[in-house]
Amino acid sequence: MAVRDWVLSGIRYGLAASLLSHGVAYPAEEPVPPSRWGARDQIGNANLLSPELAKKAAALITQGRVYSLGITVDENTNLNPARSFSLELAQIKDLKEGGTAIDDTLHMSLGIGSQIDGFGHFGINGVHYNQNKVDDIFTPTGVKKLGVEGIPPLVTRGVLLDIEKILDQALLEQDAGFGSKEIRLAEKRERVSIQAGDVVLFNTGWLKRWQGGKLGPAPGLTAEGAEYLARKGVIAVGADNGSVDTWSADTFPVHRVLLVRNGIYLLEYIKTEELARDEVYQFMFVLGQPKIKGTVQMSINPIAIR
């Protein structure tokens, strides 16, 4: 999730009884629907992945140009006091026949930098995707279900929607929300049509401003826009901001719609600037996250191939 002013001592999820965000009201007992893939389902729309989707994505490769979509992480990447980063190195000098080595140990919160949010990360009133209750899946050493290790490799068509070219620059400097209207405008401008099985990424230009030291309001997707993408049957939605939601959306409406209710993964802090600069709007998307059992988020470096 994003680095925000409301983070004071840990991550707070606004799960109040009556919520209103971007024009979408959530009742106190907002129901979490069952998965359309059955009671045992843990991967949501990733069930749509197939050899056919992978082959169609591969057919989009015309140049062989590879784009790294992950940002480099260090001790300055995240200012959230609840999340930490510490790298320690040690020299090993006593190997046989003069061999030497350097070993490393990383102590890092997994919600730093470019990351994927799994379904164990966020819930509504203690209920996660496919009606899994947090009390049934949580342990201090890892979730029993919905762990990131269960996410299959995401190999499918990626679509970039360049919202920075759709919204006025002054709006992008504020807490601008964009929904289905802007998504359709971007689709029309780029001559693409979102399809079931796609990974959809948004370029807002926020990440390049943040990396330049300017933290502040971040444009993001609205709940209405998330519903539009859910109806399309996408597998994952990502953006170059910290939570895909807007900066002020402390009830995380997009997390609710996509992660909890529709089984669609979120990709945060995705480096979309180079794709936007080169006007790469369709590409082969590849993500194979580290498979650490029981985790609910994971640091990632997705790849786009043109």
N, C-alpha and C positions, 0 to 999 in steps of 0.2 A: 504494500500500500504506500501511498505517497508520504513524503516528509511534509508535515503540516503544522501550523501553529497550534492546532488542538492536541498535538501529541505532547503531553506534559510529563507523564510518568508511565510509559507503557503504551500499548496499542489499545485504543478504546473503540469499541463498535457501538454505534448508536442504535440500540435495539429498543427504543422507547415504545410505549403502548400505542401512541398515535403519531404517525410520521407523515411528513409531506416533503417531497423533494422533486424539483423539476416538474411540478404539476401532477405527480403520481402519489396518491394516498395509500398507505399501507395499514390495514386494520390490525388491532392488537393480536389477534390470533390468525395471522396470515398463514394459510395452509401451504405446506410444501408438497407438491404432487409426487406421485410415484413415477419411477422411470418407465418409459414406454418399452424398454428392453427387459423389464422384469425386476423382481425383488432382489436378485443377486447382482444386478448391474452396478458397476463402480466406475465406469469410464465414459458414460454419457454419450455425447455425439461422436466421440472417437469410434464408436461402433460403426460409423459410416465409412471409416477408412477401408480401402480395398486395393488389391493389385491394379485394378482398372484406374482408380484415382491416381495412383503413383505413376502409372504409365502415361496418363494424360498430362500430368505435371511435368514429366521428363520431356514430353514432346514440346514444351514451351522453351526448352533450352536451345537457343540459336547462336549464342556467342560463347558460352562456357564461362561467362563472367561470374565470379563468386563474390557475394557480399556477406560480410560478417555483421549481424544485427545486434550483437551484444556489446555493452560498454565495458571498459576496463574498470575493475574494482580495486580500490585501495582504502586506506583509513579515512579518506576524505569524501568517499562516495555518498555516504548517507549520514545525515545529521540527526536522525532519530535517536534519542538517548536510550531507547529500549533495545536498540540493535547495535551489535558490536562487530568489530573487525580487528583481528590481531594475527600477524604472520611472524612465525619464529623459525629461524634457520639454524642448523647445526652442521659443523664440519665433521666429516668422518675421515680419519687419516690412517687407520690401521688395517686397511684392506691388504690382501696378498699382493706381493710383487709390486709394491709401491702405489697401488690403486688408492685414489682418494675420491670422495664424493661429498655432496651437499644434500642434506635431507631437510624437509620442511614440515612444519605443523601449522595448520590453519584453524583458528578459533573464529568462527564467523556466523552471524545470523544469516539464514538463508533468504531472508526478505530484503536483501541489499542488491542494488544494481539490477541488471536485466534478469527477470525472473518469471517463472510460471506459477500461477496460483492453482493448486489442486483443490478438489472438492472438500477435503478435510480442513481447509483454511477458513472458510466462512460459513456461517449458518444463520438461520432466522429463528429467534426464540429457542435456541438450543437444538435446532433440527437442521441437518445438513442434507446434501443432495440425496435423492431417493429415500427420503424419510428416515435417514440415519440419525439417531439421537446422539448428541455429543457425549452424554454420560455413558453410552454404550461403546463408543469408539475411542475416547480419549484415555491415554495413559501418559504419565510424565516422560516416558521414554519413547513415545511414538504412538501414532494412531493405529488402531486394530484394523480399520478399513479406510478406504478412500486415500491411501497413501500415494505419494507422487511416484513411487517405484512401480505402481501398477499402470501408469500412463503408457500406452504403446508408442513406438516411434511415430511422430507426426510427419508423414511424407505425402504431400498433396499440393494442390495449387494454392499459392499465396496471392492475395490481391492487396495492393496498396491504394488507399484512398487519400489523396493529398488535400486535407482540409485546410491547410495553410493557404492554398490557392483559391479556396471557396469562400472563406470568411475574411472579413476586413481585418487588416493588421491590428487596428485598435481594439477589436473584439478579442483577438488572440492574446493580447496583453492583459485581458481581464479574465474573469472566470466564465468564459463563454461555453455554453452547452450546445452541442450539435446533435441532431436526430435524423430521422428518416428523410426529411427534406434535403438536408445537406448531403446525406449519403447518396440519394438518388441524383442530385446535381453532380456529385463527383463521379458516379457511375457513368452518367451521360457524357461528361467532359472527357473522361478517360476511355470511353467506349468499352466498358467492361460491365458484366452483369454478375452479381454475386450469386453463387450456386451452392447447393448442398455439398458439404464436405470441404468447403474452402476454409482457409485461415485468412482473416481480414485484419489488416494493419492500418492504423491511422497515423498520418504525419501531420502534426500541428505546429511544428517548429519550436515547441517548448523545450525539448531536451537540449538543443544547442544553446538556448538562452540560459538554461540551468547550469550547463557545464561551464558557461562563461561567468558563473558566480552570481547569477540573478535568480534568487528564489522568490516565488510569488505566485499569484493566481495562475492556475493552469487550465486551459480549455480541455474539455473532455466530453465523452459520450453521455447522453441522457438515457433515462430508463426507457423512454419511448423509442429511441434509436436502438437500444439493446433488444427490445421486443421485436423490432423490425428484422434485426439480424437473426434472432432466434427463429422467427418464422421462415427464414431462408434456409435454416438447417446448417449453419456454419459450425465448425469444430472448435475454433478458438478465435478470440478477438484480442488484439493488442494495440498499444499506442506508445508514443514517445513521451508519455507523462508517467506519473508515479502510481496510478491506480486504475487507469482507463476512465474512471469517474472524473468529474470536475474537482477542483481544489476544495470547494465548499461543501461537497456532497458527503457530509459526515455520517449519513445513514447508508451510504454505499449502495444506491439503487441499482447500479449496473452489476455489482457483485451479486445482489439478490436475484436479479433477472437471469443472469447468465450462469453463474456458478451453481446456485442453489436450486433454481426452479427449472433450468433447461439443460444442465449438464454440459456447459460450454466453458472451456478453459480461458483464463485471462493471462495475457502476456504484458508485462509492465516494463517501463524504461527501455523500450525497444528502439534501437538506433535506425531510424527510417530516413534520415537526412540524405544519404547517398542514393538510395532508391528514388527519392523524390527529385533529387538534382538530375539524375539520368533519365527521369520519366519512365521508370520501370514499374509498370502497373500490374503486370502478371508475371509470375515466376514460379519456379519449383521451390517449395518451402520444405526444409528439412530440420527436424529437431529430435534429438535423442538425449534426453536429460539424464544426469547422473541418477542412478537407481539406489538411493539410500532408504532403506526400509523405515516406514513410519513417518516420513516427512510430509509436510503439508504445503511447502513452498520449495522452490529449488532455483539456484542461480543457473542461468542458461546462456548459451551463445547460439541462437538460431542462425541458420544459413539460408540465403536466397541465391538461387542460381538462375541466371538469365540465359 
